[in-house]
């Protein structure tokens, strides 16, 4: 696990979050405004996205749905 500091996409407060060692996007809740956002580590740095703005590939819940759907085929 590694800690990264990002700016909340809603209220711009600095939030330190803990990411796993893999590059899977994760949900985090802002302690300032309480909203959920997605942090994704990539080769070019850390991306922060609002939940509704994230593409499916960057949305942990969407990824889970896609994975399970693929398994059923
Ligand atoms: Zn916030």
PDB file of the backbone (N, CA, C, O) and the ligand in Angstrom, with CONECT records:
HET     ZN  A 101       1
ATOM      1  N   UNK A   1       0.846  -1.187   0.000  1.00  0.00           N
ATOM      2  CA  UNK A   1       0.000   0.000   0.000  1.00  0.00           C
ATOM      3  C   UNK A   1       0.886   1.244   0.000  1.00  0.00           C
ATOM      4  O   UNK A   1       1.955   1.270   0.609  1.00  0.00           O
ATOM      5  N   UNK A   2       0.416   2.256  -0.691  1.00  0.00           N
ATOM      6  CA  UNK A   2       1.174   3.498  -0.698  1.00  0.00           C
ATOM      7  C   UNK A   2       0.209   4.666  -0.609  1.00  0.00           C
ATOM      8  O   UNK A   2      -0.882   4.632  -1.178  1.00  0.00           O
ATOM      9  N   UNK A   3       0.619   5.689   0.107  1.00  0.00           N
ATOM     10  CA  UNK A   3      -0.250   6.847   0.290  1.00  0.00           C
ATOM     11  C   UNK A   3       0.057   7.899  -0.755  1.00  0.00           C
ATOM     12  O   UNK A   3       1.217   8.200  -1.036  1.00  0.00           O
ATOM     13  N   UNK A   4      -0.985   8.445  -1.318  1.00  0.00           N
ATOM     14  CA  UNK A   4      -0.833   9.545  -2.259  1.00  0.00           C
ATOM     15  C   UNK A   4      -1.766  10.674  -1.821  1.00  0.00           C
ATOM     16  O   UNK A   4      -2.846  10.433  -1.281  1.00  0.00           O
ATOM     17  N   UNK A   5      -1.332  11.892  -2.063  1.00  0.00           N
ATOM     18  CA  UNK A   5      -2.158  13.040  -1.736  1.00  0.00           C
ATOM     19  C   UNK A   5      -2.752  13.605  -3.012  1.00  0.00           C
ATOM     20  O   UNK A   5      -2.031  13.927  -3.956  1.00  0.00           O
ATOM     21  N   UNK A   6      -4.059  13.721  -3.033  1.00  0.00           N
ATOM     22  CA  UNK A   6      -4.755  14.232  -4.217  1.00  0.00           C
ATOM     23  C   UNK A   6      -5.675  15.371  -3.794  1.00  0.00           C
ATOM     24  O   UNK A   6      -5.920  15.584  -2.607  1.00  0.00           O
ATOM     25  N   UNK A   7      -6.176  16.092  -4.783  1.00  0.00           N
ATOM     26  CA  UNK A   7      -7.170  17.124  -4.518  1.00  0.00           C
ATOM     27  C   UNK A   7      -8.549  16.557  -4.793  1.00  0.00           C
ATOM     28  O   UNK A   7      -8.784  15.965  -5.847  1.00  0.00           O
ATOM     29  N   UNK A   8      -9.451  16.733  -3.861  1.00  0.00           N
ATOM     30  CA  UNK A   8     -10.823  16.291  -4.070  1.00  0.00           C
ATOM     31  C   UNK A   8     -11.386  16.994  -5.302  1.00  0.00           C
ATOM     32  O   UNK A   8     -11.291  18.218  -5.398  1.00  0.00           O
ATOM     33  N   UNK A   9     -11.975  16.247  -6.255  1.00  0.00           N
ATOM     34  CA  UNK A   9     -12.509  16.871  -7.476  1.00  0.00           C
ATOM     35  C   UNK A   9     -13.759  17.714  -7.208  1.00  0.00           C
ATOM     36  O   UNK A   9     -14.187  18.474  -8.077  1.00  0.00           O
ATOM     37  N   UNK A  10     -14.330  17.591  -6.052  1.00  0.00           N
ATOM     38  CA  UNK A  10     -15.540  18.351  -5.741  1.00  0.00           C
ATOM     39  C   UNK A  10     -15.214  19.653  -5.006  1.00  0.00           C
ATOM     40  O   UNK A  10     -15.667  20.726  -5.403  1.00  0.00           O
ATOM     41  N   UNK A  11     -14.422  19.549  -3.929  1.00  0.00           N
ATOM     42  CA  UNK A  11     -14.189  20.741  -3.102  1.00  0.00           C
ATOM     43  C   UNK A  11     -12.724  21.150  -3.058  1.00  0.00           C
ATOM     44  O   UNK A  11     -12.374  22.122  -2.388  1.00  0.00           O
ATOM     45  N   UNK A  12     -11.865  20.422  -3.761  1.00  0.00           N
ATOM     46  CA  UNK A  12     -10.441  20.775  -3.888  1.00  0.00           C
ATOM     47  C   UNK A  12      -9.655  20.664  -2.583  1.00  0.00           C
ATOM     48  O   UNK A  12      -8.552  21.199  -2.475  1.00  0.00           O
ATOM     49  N   UNK A  13     -10.202  19.997  -1.628  1.00  0.00           N
ATOM     50  CA  UNK A  13      -9.450  19.788  -0.397  1.00  0.00           C
ATOM     51  C   UNK A  13      -8.387  18.718  -0.644  1.00  0.00           C
ATOM     52  O   UNK A  13      -8.607  17.765  -1.392  1.00  0.00           O
ATOM     53  N   UNK A  14      -7.229  18.895  -0.002  1.00  0.00           N
ATOM     54  CA  UNK A  14      -6.190  17.879  -0.112  1.00  0.00           C
ATOM     55  C   UNK A  14      -6.602  16.656   0.700  1.00  0.00           C
ATOM     56  O   UNK A  14      -6.962  16.765   1.872  1.00  0.00           O
ATOM     57  N   UNK A  15      -6.543  15.507   0.067  1.00  0.00           N
ATOM     58  CA  UNK A  15      -6.924  14.267   0.727  1.00  0.00           C
ATOM     59  C   UNK A  15      -5.813  13.253   0.511  1.00  0.00           C
ATOM     60  O   UNK A  15      -5.400  13.008  -0.622  1.00  0.00           O
ATOM     61  N   UNK A  16      -5.338  12.674   1.582  1.00  0.00           N
ATOM     62  CA  UNK A  16      -4.341  11.614   1.458  1.00  0.00           C
ATOM     63  C   UNK A  16      -5.052  10.272   1.489  1.00  0.00           C
ATOM     64  O   UNK A  16      -5.768   9.951   2.438  1.00  0.00           O
ATOM     65  N   UNK A  17      -4.843   9.504   0.444  1.00  0.00           N
ATOM     66  CA  UNK A  17      -5.518   8.219   0.332  1.00  0.00           C
ATOM     67  C   UNK A  17      -4.481   7.108   0.210  1.00  0.00           C
ATOM     68  O   UNK A  17      -3.329   7.347  -0.151  1.00  0.00           O
ATOM     69  N   UNK A  18      -4.905   5.917   0.512  1.00  0.00           N
ATOM     70  CA  UNK A  18      -4.017   4.766   0.411  1.00  0.00           C
ATOM     71  C   UNK A  18      -4.436   3.914  -0.774  1.00  0.00           C
ATOM     72  O   UNK A  18      -5.580   3.469  -0.859  1.00  0.00           O
ATOM     73  N   UNK A  19      -3.521   3.697  -1.665  1.00  0.00           N
ATOM     74  CA  UNK A  19      -3.794   2.883  -2.850  1.00  0.00           C
ATOM     75  C   UNK A  19      -3.072   1.550  -2.728  1.00  0.00           C
ATOM     76  O   UNK A  19      -2.024   1.446  -2.091  1.00  0.00           O
ATOM     77  N   UNK A  20      -3.646   0.550  -3.343  1.00  0.00           N
ATOM     78  CA  UNK A  20      -2.992  -0.749  -3.386  1.00  0.00           C
ATOM     79  C   UNK A  20      -1.774  -0.714  -4.294  1.00  0.00           C
ATOM     80  O   UNK A  20      -1.525   0.272  -4.987  1.00  0.00           O
ATOM     81  N   UNK A  21      -1.032  -1.789  -4.278  1.00  0.00           N
ATOM     82  CA  UNK A  21       0.172  -1.844  -5.109  1.00  0.00           C
ATOM     83  C   UNK A  21      -0.156  -2.037  -6.589  1.00  0.00           C
ATOM     84  O   UNK A  21       0.663  -1.724  -7.453  1.00  0.00           O
ATOM     85  N   UNK A  22      -1.340  -2.547  -6.880  1.00  0.00           N
ATOM     86  CA  UNK A  22      -1.697  -2.679  -8.281  1.00  0.00           C
ATOM     87  C   UNK A  22      -2.261  -1.353  -8.787  1.00  0.00           C
ATOM     88  O   UNK A  22      -2.333  -0.379  -8.038  1.00  0.00           O
ATOM     89  N   UNK A  23      -2.653  -1.319 -10.034  1.00  0.00           N
ATOM     90  CA  UNK A  23      -3.107  -0.070 -10.625  1.00  0.00           C
ATOM     91  C   UNK A  23      -4.627   0.010 -10.701  1.00  0.00           C
ATOM     92  O   UNK A  23      -5.176   0.814 -11.454  1.00  0.00           O
ATOM     93  N   UNK A  24      -5.291  -0.811  -9.935  1.00  0.00           N
ATOM     94  CA  UNK A  24      -6.747  -0.805  -9.961  1.00  0.00           C
ATOM     95  C   UNK A  24      -7.280   0.483  -9.350  1.00  0.00           C
ATOM     96  O   UNK A  24      -6.795   0.924  -8.308  1.00  0.00           O
ATOM     97  N   UNK A  25      -8.275   1.087  -9.992  1.00  0.00           N
ATOM     98  CA  UNK A  25      -8.884   2.291  -9.425  1.00  0.00           C
ATOM     99  C   UNK A  25      -9.641   1.944  -8.144  1.00  0.00           C
ATOM    100  O   UNK A  25     -10.161   0.839  -7.985  1.00  0.00           O
ATOM    101  N   UNK A  26      -9.687   2.915  -7.242  1.00  0.00           N
ATOM    102  CA  UNK A  26     -10.373   2.683  -5.978  1.00  0.00           C
ATOM    103  C   UNK A  26     -11.232   3.880  -5.628  1.00  0.00           C
ATOM    104  O   UNK A  26     -10.911   5.021  -5.961  1.00  0.00           O
ATOM    105  N   UNK A  27     -12.331   3.595  -4.949  1.00  0.00           N
ATOM    106  CA  UNK A  27     -13.163   4.663  -4.419  1.00  0.00           C
ATOM    107  C   UNK A  27     -12.575   5.188  -3.118  1.00  0.00           C
ATOM    108  O   UNK A  27     -12.034   4.432  -2.311  1.00  0.00           O
ATOM    109  N   UNK A  28     -12.692   6.493  -2.930  1.00  0.00           N
ATOM    110  CA  UNK A  28     -12.323   7.106  -1.661  1.00  0.00           C
ATOM    111  C   UNK A  28     -13.378   8.150  -1.343  1.00  0.00           C
ATOM    112  O   UNK A  28     -13.974   8.749  -2.238  1.00  0.00           O
ATOM    113  N   UNK A  29     -13.597   8.356  -0.052  1.00  0.00           N
ATOM    114  CA  UNK A  29     -14.547   9.375   0.368  1.00  0.00           C
ATOM    115  C   UNK A  29     -13.786  10.585   0.879  1.00  0.00           C
ATOM    116  O   UNK A  29     -12.846  10.457   1.663  1.00  0.00           O
ATOM    117  N   UNK A  30     -14.199  11.757   0.429  1.00  0.00           N
ATOM    118  CA  UNK A  30     -13.559  12.992   0.869  1.00  0.00           C
ATOM    119  C   UNK A  30     -13.999  13.305   2.295  1.00  0.00           C
ATOM    120  O   UNK A  30     -15.198  13.323   2.577  1.00  0.00           O
ATOM    121  N   UNK A  31     -13.059  13.551   3.193  1.00  0.00           N
ATOM    122  CA  UNK A  31     -13.446  13.904   4.568  1.00  0.00           C
ATOM    123  C   UNK A  31     -14.024  15.304   4.664  1.00  0.00           C
ATOM    124  O   UNK A  31     -14.671  15.646   5.654  1.00  0.00           O
ATOM    125  N   UNK A  32     -13.796  16.113   3.644  1.00  0.00           N
ATOM    126  CA  UNK A  32     -14.293  17.481   3.685  1.00  0.00           C
ATOM    127  C   UNK A  32     -15.748  17.587   3.266  1.00  0.00           C
ATOM    128  O   UNK A  32     -16.556  18.190   3.972  1.00  0.00           O
ATOM    129  N   UNK A  33     -16.098  16.994   2.099  1.00  0.00           N
ATOM    130  CA  UNK A  33     -17.453  17.130   1.583  1.00  0.00           C
ATOM    131  C   UNK A  33     -18.220  15.812   1.624  1.00  0.00           C
ATOM    132  O   UNK A  33     -19.428  15.789   1.390  1.00  0.00           O
ATOM    133  N   UNK A  34     -17.528  14.722   1.920  1.00  0.00           N
ATOM    134  CA  UNK A  34     -18.202  13.442   2.074  1.00  0.00           C
ATOM    135  C   UNK A  34     -18.550  12.743   0.778  1.00  0.00           C
ATOM    136  O   UNK A  34     -19.161  11.675   0.793  1.00  0.00           O
ATOM    137  N   UNK A  35     -18.163  13.341  -0.364  1.00  0.00           N
ATOM    138  CA  UNK A  35     -18.511  12.725  -1.641  1.00  0.00           C
ATOM    139  C   UNK A  35     -17.470  11.692  -2.044  1.00  0.00           C
ATOM    140  O   UNK A  35     -16.322  11.729  -1.602  1.00  0.00           O
ATOM    141  N   UNK A  36     -17.898  10.787  -2.880  1.00  0.00           N
ATOM    142  CA  UNK A  36     -17.017   9.720  -3.327  1.00  0.00           C
ATOM    143  C   UNK A  36     -16.328  10.097  -4.620  1.00  0.00           C
ATOM    144  O   UNK A  36     -16.948  10.645  -5.532  1.00  0.00           O
ATOM    145  N   UNK A  37     -15.064   9.804  -4.692  1.00  0.00           N
ATOM    146  CA  UNK A  37     -14.344  10.009  -5.950  1.00  0.00           C
ATOM    147  C   UNK A  37     -13.443   8.807  -6.189  1.00  0.00           C
ATOM    148  O   UNK A  37     -13.242   7.970  -5.310  1.00  0.00           O
ATOM    149  N   UNK A  38     -12.913   8.748  -7.392  1.00  0.00           N
ATOM    150  CA  UNK A  38     -12.105   7.606  -7.806  1.00  0.00           C
ATOM    151  C   UNK A  38     -10.662   8.047  -7.984  1.00  0.00           C
ATOM    152  O   UNK A  38     -10.391   9.067  -8.617  1.00  0.00           O
ATOM    153  N   UNK A  39      -9.755   7.289  -7.432  1.00  0.00           N
ATOM    154  CA  UNK A  39      -8.333   7.534  -7.634  1.00  0.00           C
ATOM    155  C   UNK A  39      -7.765   6.352  -8.405  1.00  0.00           C
ATOM    156  O   UNK A  39      -7.940   5.193  -8.027  1.00  0.00           O
ATOM    157  N   UNK A  40      -7.083   6.677  -9.493  1.00  0.00           N
ATOM    158  CA  UNK A  40      -6.491   5.623 -10.308  1.00  0.00           C
ATOM    159  C   UNK A  40      -5.036   5.960 -10.581  1.00  0.00           C
ATOM    160  O   UNK A  40      -4.719   7.038 -11.082  1.00  0.00           O
ATOM    161  N   UNK A  41      -4.163   5.032 -10.248  1.00  0.00           N
ATOM    162  CA  UNK A  41      -2.753   5.236 -10.550  1.00  0.00           C
ATOM    163  C   UNK A  41      -2.465   4.745 -11.953  1.00  0.00           C
ATOM    164  O   UNK A  41      -2.923   3.681 -12.369  1.00  0.00           O
ATOM    165  N   UNK A  42      -1.701   5.538 -12.667  1.00  0.00           N
ATOM    166  CA  UNK A  42      -1.332   5.141 -14.021  1.00  0.00           C
ATOM    167  C   UNK A  42       0.138   5.404 -14.244  1.00  0.00           C
ATOM    168  O   UNK A  42       0.835   5.911 -13.364  1.00  0.00           O
ATOM    169  N   UNK A  43       0.603   5.056 -15.428  1.00  0.00           N
ATOM    170  CA  UNK A  43       2.014   5.224 -15.750  1.00  0.00           C
ATOM    171  C   UNK A  43       2.424   6.693 -15.724  1.00  0.00           C
ATOM    172  O   UNK A  43       3.569   7.018 -15.412  1.00  0.00           O
ATOM    173  N   UNK A  44       1.489   7.574 -16.051  1.00  0.00           N
ATOM    174  CA  UNK A  44       1.825   8.994 -16.134  1.00  0.00           C
ATOM    175  C   UNK A  44       1.438   9.755 -14.878  1.00  0.00           C
ATOM    176  O   UNK A  44       1.513  10.984 -14.850  1.00  0.00           O
ATOM    177  N   UNK A  45       1.022   9.040 -13.834  1.00  0.00           N
ATOM    178  CA  UNK A  45       0.682   9.726 -12.599  1.00  0.00           C
ATOM    179  C   UNK A  45      -0.650   9.259 -12.047  1.00  0.00           C
ATOM    180  O   UNK A  45      -1.246   8.289 -12.516  1.00  0.00           O
ATOM    181  N   UNK A  46      -1.091   9.979 -11.041  1.00  0.00           N
ATOM    182  CA  UNK A  46      -2.332   9.610 -10.384  1.00  0.00           C
ATOM    183  C   UNK A  46      -3.477  10.449 -10.923  1.00  0.00           C
ATOM    184  O   UNK A  46      -3.390  11.676 -10.986  1.00  0.00           O
ATOM    185  N   UNK A  47      -4.550   9.777 -11.311  1.00  0.00           N
ATOM    186  CA  UNK A  47      -5.715  10.481 -11.819  1.00  0.00           C
ATOM    187  C   UNK A  47      -6.805  10.485 -10.772  1.00  0.00           C
ATOM    188  O   UNK A  47      -7.014   9.492 -10.074  1.00  0.00           O
ATOM    189  N   UNK A  48      -7.505  11.611 -10.665  1.00  0.00           N
ATOM    190  CA  UNK A  48      -8.629  11.729  -9.750  1.00  0.00           C
ATOM    191  C   UNK A  48      -9.860  12.053 -10.579  1.00  0.00           C
ATOM    192  O   UNK A  48      -9.840  12.971 -11.400  1.00  0.00           O
ATOM    193  N   UNK A  49     -10.920  11.306 -10.366  1.00  0.00           N
ATOM    194  CA  UNK A  49     -12.130  11.495 -11.159  1.00  0.00           C
ATOM    195  C   UNK A  49     -13.357  11.510 -10.265  1.00  0.00           C
ATOM    196  O   UNK A  49     -13.432  10.813  -9.254  1.00  0.00           O
ATOM    197  N   UNK A  50     -14.316  12.333 -10.676  1.00  0.00           N
ATOM    198  CA  UNK A  50     -15.622  12.242 -10.044  1.00  0.00           C
ATOM    199  C   UNK A  50     -16.252  10.921 -10.471  1.00  0.00           C
ATOM    200  O   UNK A  50     -16.004  10.417 -11.566  1.00  0.00           O
ATOM    201  N   UNK A  51     -17.073  10.377  -9.579  1.00  0.00           N
ATOM    202  CA  UNK A  51     -17.652   9.071  -9.868  1.00  0.00           C
ATOM    203  C   UNK A  51     -18.398   9.059 -11.193  1.00  0.00           C
ATOM    204  O   UNK A  51     -18.277   8.104 -11.961  1.00  0.00           O
ATOM    205  N   UNK A  52     -19.170  10.112 -11.474  1.00  0.00           N
ATOM    206  CA  UNK A  52     -19.992  10.117 -12.678  1.00  0.00           C
ATOM    207  C   UNK A  52     -19.182  10.411 -13.935  1.00  0.00           C
ATOM    208  O   UNK A  52     -19.645  10.149 -15.046  1.00  0.00           O
ATOM    209  N   UNK A  53     -17.977  10.952 -13.770  1.00  0.00           N
ATOM    210  CA  UNK A  53     -17.169  11.299 -14.934  1.00  0.00           C
ATOM    211  C   UNK A  53     -16.215  10.180 -15.332  1.00  0.00           C
ATOM    212  O   UNK A  53     -15.610  10.230 -16.403  1.00  0.00           O
ATOM    213  N   UNK A  54     -16.083   9.200 -14.500  1.00  0.00           N
ATOM    214  CA  UNK A  54     -15.101   8.152 -14.767  1.00  0.00           C
ATOM    215  C   UNK A  54     -15.592   7.224 -15.866  1.00  0.00           C
ATOM    216  O   UNK A  54     -16.755   6.819 -15.865  1.00  0.00           O
ATOM    217  N   UNK A  55     -14.716   6.884 -16.804  1.00  0.00           N
ATOM    218  CA  UNK A  55     -15.095   5.867 -17.782  1.00  0.00           C
ATOM    219  C   UNK A  55     -15.231   4.516 -17.084  1.00  0.00           C
ATOM    220  O   UNK A  55     -14.714   4.315 -15.985  1.00  0.00           O
ATOM    221  N   UNK A  56     -15.924   3.610 -17.729  1.00  0.00           N
ATOM    222  CA  UNK A  56     -16.180   2.316 -17.097  1.00  0.00           C
ATOM    223  C   UNK A  56     -14.886   1.649 -16.630  1.00  0.00           C
ATOM    224  O   UNK A  56     -14.841   1.035 -15.564  1.00  0.00           O
ATOM    225  N   UNK A  57     -13.857   1.776 -17.428  1.00  0.00           N
ATOM    226  CA  UNK A  57     -12.592   1.133 -17.067  1.00  0.00           C
ATOM    227  C   UNK A  57     -12.000   1.671 -15.769  1.00  0.00           C
ATOM    228  O   UNK A  57     -11.200   0.999 -15.116  1.00  0.00           O
ATOM    229  N   UNK A  58     -12.395   2.878 -15.402  1.00  0.00           N
ATOM    230  CA  UNK A  58     -11.846   3.498 -14.202  1.00  0.00           C
ATOM    231  C   UNK A  58     -12.826   3.473 -13.040  1.00  0.00           C
ATOM    232  O   UNK A  58     -12.562   4.050 -11.985  1.00  0.00           O
ATOM    233  N   UNK A  59     -13.949   2.808 -13.234  1.00  0.00           N
ATOM    234  CA  UNK A  59     -14.942   2.733 -12.174  1.00  0.00           C
ATOM    235  C   UNK A  59     -14.921   1.339 -11.550  1.00  0.00           C
ATOM    236  O   UNK A  59     -15.270   0.361 -12.211  1.00  0.00           O
ATOM    237  N   UNK A  60     -14.515   1.241 -10.289  1.00  0.00           N
ATOM    238  CA  UNK A  60     -14.407  -0.090  -9.665  1.00  0.00           C
ATOM    239  C   UNK A  60     -15.696  -0.897  -9.756  1.00  0.00           C
ATOM    240  O   UNK A  60     -15.653  -2.106  -9.984  1.00  0.00           O
ATOM    241  N   UNK A  61     -16.836  -0.246  -9.580  1.00  0.00           N
ATOM    242  CA  UNK A  61     -18.098  -0.986  -9.606  1.00  0.00           C
ATOM    243  C   UNK A  61     -18.434  -1.444 -11.017  1.00  0.00           C
ATOM    244  O   UNK A  61     -18.931  -2.553 -11.212  1.00  0.00           O
ATOM    245  N   UNK A  62     -18.165  -0.597 -11.993  1.00  0.00           N
ATOM    246  CA  UNK A  62     -18.429  -0.963 -13.377  1.00  0.00           C
ATOM    247  C   UNK A  62     -17.528  -2.105 -13.799  1.00  0.00           C
ATOM    248  O   UNK A  62     -17.958  -3.010 -14.515  1.00  0.00           O
ATOM    249  N   UNK A  63     -16.303  -2.067 -13.367  1.00  0.00           N
ATOM    250  CA  UNK A  63     -15.355  -3.135 -13.697  1.00  0.00           C
ATOM    251  C   UNK A  63     -15.825  -4.466 -13.137  1.00  0.00           C
ATOM    252  O   UNK A  63     -15.714  -5.501 -13.793  1.00  0.00           O
ATOM    253  N   UNK A  64     -16.346  -4.432 -11.933  1.00  0.00           N
ATOM    254  CA  UNK A  64     -16.836  -5.675 -11.328  1.00  0.00           C
ATOM    255  C   UNK A  64     -17.982  -6.246 -12.134  1.00  0.00           C
ATOM    256  O   UNK A  64     -18.057  -7.456 -12.345  1.00  0.00           O
ATOM    257  N   UNK A  65     -18.883  -5.371 -12.589  1.00  0.00           N
ATOM    258  CA  UNK A  65     -20.025  -5.832 -13.380  1.00  0.00           C
ATOM    259  C   UNK A  65     -19.537  -6.438 -14.691  1.00  0.00           C
ATOM    260  O   UNK A  65     -20.010  -7.492 -15.114  1.00  0.00           O
ATOM    261  N   UNK A  66     -18.591  -5.762 -15.325  1.00  0.00           N
ATOM    262  CA  UNK A  66     -18.070  -6.280 -16.586  1.00  0.00           C
ATOM    263  C   UNK A  66     -17.375  -7.623 -16.409  1.00  0.00           C
ATOM    264  O   UNK A  66     -17.515  -8.526 -17.234  1.00  0.00           O
ATOM    265  N   UNK A  67     -16.627  -7.738 -15.324  1.00  0.00           N
ATOM    266  CA  UNK A  67     -15.894  -8.974 -15.079  1.00  0.00           C
ATOM    267  C   UNK A  67     -16.850 -10.140 -14.877  1.00  0.00           C
ATOM    268  O   UNK A  67     -16.649 -11.222 -15.429  1.00  0.00           O
ATOM    269  N   UNK A  68     -17.893  -9.912 -14.079  1.00  0.00           N
ATOM    270  CA  UNK A  68     -18.827 -10.996 -13.819  1.00  0.00           C
ATOM    271  C   UNK A  68     -19.618 -11.340 -15.075  1.00  0.00           C
ATOM    272  O   UNK A  68     -19.958 -12.502 -15.300  1.00  0.00           O
ATOM    273  N   UNK A  69     -19.909 -10.336 -15.890  1.00  0.00           N
ATOM    274  CA  UNK A  69     -20.649 -10.583 -17.108  1.00  0.00           C
ATOM    275  C   UNK A  69     -19.800 -11.427 -18.070  1.00  0.00           C
ATOM    276  O   UNK A  69     -20.313 -12.307 -18.762  1.00  0.00           O
ATOM    277  N   UNK A  70     -18.515 -11.145 -18.097  1.00  0.00           N
ATOM    278  CA  UNK A  70     -17.624 -11.913 -18.976  1.00  0.00           C
ATOM    279  C   UNK A  70     -17.541 -13.361 -18.521  1.00  0.00           C
ATOM    280  O   UNK A  70     -17.474 -14.277 -19.340  1.00  0.00           O
ATOM    281  N   UNK A  71     -17.547 -13.560 -17.208  1.00  0.00           N
ATOM    282  CA  UNK A  71     -17.420 -14.914 -16.670  1.00  0.00           C
ATOM    283  C   UNK A  71     -18.631 -15.781 -17.028  1.00  0.00           C
ATOM    284  O   UNK A  71     -18.524 -17.001 -17.149  1.00  0.00           O
ATOM    285  N   UNK A  72     -19.777 -15.127 -17.194  1.00  0.00           N
ATOM    286  CA  UNK A  72     -20.988 -15.898 -17.456  1.00  0.00           C
ATOM    287  C   UNK A  72     -21.065 -16.366 -18.912  1.00  0.00           C
ATOM    288  O   UNK A  72     -21.845 -17.263 -19.234  1.00  0.00           O
ATOM    289  N   UNK A  73     -20.291 -15.785 -19.757  1.00  0.00           N
ATOM    290  CA  UNK A  73     -20.373 -16.163 -21.166  1.00  0.00           C
ATOM    291  C   UNK A  73     -19.711 -17.521 -21.432  1.00  0.00           C
ATOM    292  O   UNK A  73     -19.693 -17.986 -22.571  1.00  0.00           O
TER     293      UNK A  73
HETATM  294 ZN    ZN A 101     -14.339  17.059  -1.123  1.00  0.00          ZN
END
